[in-house]
Amino acid sequence: MISIKKVYFLLIVLMFFSCMEPNDEGLWSVDQISVFNTKGFCRSVSVDENIAYVASGQAGVQIWNLETGQVLHEYLGYSQDGSYIEFDDISIVKRDGVNNLIFVTESNKKVKVFFFDDSSDFIYRNEIMSDRTKDYVSFPTAGGGFTMYVADNDDGLKWGTYRSDTTTIFNLEIINWMPTAGGEISTDGKPLGIDSNGENLVAMAVDQLGVEFYDLIFNQSIENAGGEPVFLSRFDLDGNAEQVKLVDSGAYISVDDFGAYFIKNESILSGEGAVVHFAEGLTVDHISVKDDIAVLSIGSKGIALYDVSDIQNPKAKGIFDVGYTYKTEFWNGHILICTRSGLKTAKINI
Amino acid sequence: MRFLIIINIIYIFSASYCSTPINLSLSYQGGYDDNVMRFSKKEISDASYDLKYLGGSKTFDSYVNKIQFGFDKTLYAKNKKEVIYNSSVALSDYVHNSNKDYWSGNISVKYKWGSYRNLKYSLRHLNSYYLRHYIDRDLSLNDLKPCRFTDNDQYLSISNRINKKNWYIISFGFLQRYYDNPFTEFDLNIYYTKVRINKKINKYGTISFQINRSVADNMTFTKTGISSDFDRSYESIEWYMPIKIKSPIAIGENFGISFRQELRYYNAEAVNDVLHAGRDHVDNKLDIWFNKSLSENLDIVISARFRSRETGSSYSWVRDLKSFKQMQLWCKIKWGFSYDKY
């Protein structure tokens, strides 16, 4: 005969063990740290140490100290030949700290070169490249100049190595950045985005025609310090390729309405092989990658995070509504998010 | 898994002790569900030109096969006092919608000390019950994923006599409704109380009236991804009235009819959450059934359920989206037998 105490014991055991644990989706989270009010749309950012050079749309060029959250300088326009010219709508700002330069581009315009050093002077030098410049990367060269690769929407891939040229007219010192080498490779596509590792590879997103890769060939001359691009391979992708990001293992491509692609180095070199397609269905405008984390900028929906530790099988880790997002950049363990409501800093919790 | 382990431990425990017989039952239930995924009229219309909403199914309705195995045993009996253990496991197969297949089971232990006097603990498990395909807003803007949940429902009830023909049952329960990945933002802890009064009418049958009060806490509110920013917590009150009548004609032994009405109010008030904010619904269920013993060990039960849910919201599209009608027809054949090794 069973003891009633055993039944009570059984009841207690049942109640104790019968609760269940919720499932864990394994999502990451994003903590917003701060918002820098850029007034205009924050379209892009270029970071040099703890200083952010911001393209803030119709609010011009802004320079922020990311540590203190203070705006150091705001430039709504510039002086040229004695007259003041207001910026229209800044889309790209890039910093060349070695040559004390800031490159500024308004939508579909040429690249303006400005001198900027610690004295806070913001001095217009000259314009380089041509109209309909969509994106560019530049690298300082050993001879005190820089080499720039440009995604030119109507001409193709443009590049040039520039050096500073000083002339004196009527005791007026005029400094211009003049090309010493350069060229242009036309493409059937409509270039929208470009990236380069500065060593041996240039990648260019060419809208409906996908993505193109170019080898950099060096011939030891100072004029060709940055290397001359030579066509290597092309991958036709679904959708409109907008931006490309080169990493050590390959290239990530942002594709409007069709998500994102990854192409590994072996495929880039051979021009064939399978591509990895992920984030299908998202409208991806830009991708930044660091430490197996891919941050996809998806416009009005904010950002989407992916774990790319196994790049053959990227894992979605969440969509986060951080405002209309154009681009992101990793900085000092945080991400900088360029949004319509300003430049935001955030931390990804894995 | 833990549930099965508990069942097995109890089975071994109970079968090894006591000299009472083991009562077993095996039943087959065939049925028809005319709206498996609880689609509203609008959704039925939308799905007809975008089949992805059907989650791979080709029809809105389905034939259903269900097999149930039951087991009960008196663990302890002395004078009028008894401890009765009961468990059952059921497998459901939706012929025209394989997403909906699931298993469920329950165990209960009842301490009884007289007619209508008992203390009962019950644990019910519903495993990966499919609702339909939804968009997982945490990871995608348009990809549909199957949405399933698992229930773990425990309650403690006490039943006591008021007089010779009337008795009451009071229950306190805790239902964990946790969703499978990737829909954990819907996870709920539901605390409920039930009060039921039963009246036995000589020669005619029984009539009962029950009130349920529930408070559901959306435990993952703001704790997972972007979709958890909406609060799915709610409060509800439900009344239920079953009437069981002894049949005056030979075709059946018992007729039954019951009506159940749930009024649910969502707590959400966020202006950006139009789907939940200020939403409520009235869920009506009318059940009718009759049963007949075909032989000493064989019973047949035929039943039908008519369900309608009317959703209230300030937004007409929410009302149209969340209101639905459903009909189910069932026929159950149950074979009961005993095993007594003594």
HADDOCK unambig.tbl for C-alpha pairs under 7 A between the chains (distance, minus, plus):
assign (segid A and resid 1 and name CA) (segid B and resid 17 and name CA) 6.95 0.50 0.50
assign (segid A and resid 1 and name CA) (segid B and resid 18 and name CA) 5.68 0.50 0.50
assign (segid A and resid 2 and name CA) (segid B and resid 17 and name CA) 6.69 0.50 0.50
assign (segid A and resid 2 and name CA) (segid B and resid 18 and name CA) 6.57 0.50 0.50
assign (segid A and resid 2 and name CA) (segid B and resid 75 and name CA) 6.99 0.50 0.50
assign (segid A and resid 2 and name CA) (segid B and resid 76 and name CA) 6.10 0.50 0.50
assign (segid A and resid 18 and name CA) (segid B and resid 3 and name CA) 6.92 0.50 0.50
assign (segid A and resid 19 and name CA) (segid B and resid 152 and name CA) 6.96 0.50 0.50
assign (segid A and resid 20 and name CA) (segid B and resid 152 and name CA) 6.87 0.50 0.50
assign (segid A and resid 22 and name CA) (segid B and resid 178 and name CA) 5.68 0.50 0.50
assign (segid A and resid 23 and name CA) (segid B and resid 180 and name CA) 6.35 0.50 0.50
assign (segid A and resid 23 and name CA) (segid B and resid 181 and name CA) 6.62 0.50 0.50
assign (segid A and resid 23 and name CA) (segid B and resid 184 and name CA) 6.66 0.50 0.50
assign (segid A and resid 25 and name CA) (segid B and resid 181 and name CA) 5.61 0.50 0.50
assign (segid A and resid 25 and name CA) (segid B and resid 182 and name CA) 5.84 0.50 0.50
assign (segid A and resid 25 and name CA) (segid B and resid 184 and name CA) 6.96 0.50 0.50
assign (segid A and resid 27 and name CA) (segid B and resid 224 and name CA) 6.77 0.50 0.50
assign (segid A and resid 27 and name CA) (segid B and resid 225 and name CA) 6.61 0.50 0.50
assign (segid A and resid 281 and name CA) (segid B and resid 141 and name CA) 6.78 0.50 0.50
assign (segid A and resid 281 and name CA) (segid B and resid 142 and name CA) 6.64 0.50 0.50
assign (segid A and resid 282 and name CA) (segid B and resid 141 and name CA) 6.71 0.50 0.50
assign (segid A and resid 316 and name CA) (segid B and resid 139 and name CA) 6.08 0.50 0.50
assign (segid A and resid 317 and name CA) (segid B and resid 139 and name CA) 6.83 0.50 0.50
assign (segid A and resid 318 and name CA) (segid B and resid 138 and name CA) 5.03 0.50 0.50
assign (segid A and resid 318 and name CA) (segid B and resid 139 and name CA) 4.92 0.50 0.50
assign (segid A and resid 318 and name CA) (segid B and resid 225 and name CA) 6.09 0.50 0.50
assign (segid A and resid 319 and name CA) (segid B and resid 138 and name CA) 5.23 0.50 0.50
assign (segid A and resid 319 and name CA) (segid B and resid 139 and name CA) 5.48 0.50 0.50
assign (segid A and resid 319 and name CA) (segid B and resid 226 and name CA) 6.47 0.50 0.50
assign (segid A and resid 320 and name CA) (segid B and resid 226 and name CA) 5.81 0.50 0.50
assign (segid A and resid 321 and name CA) (segid B and resid 226 and name CA) 6.98 0.50 0.50
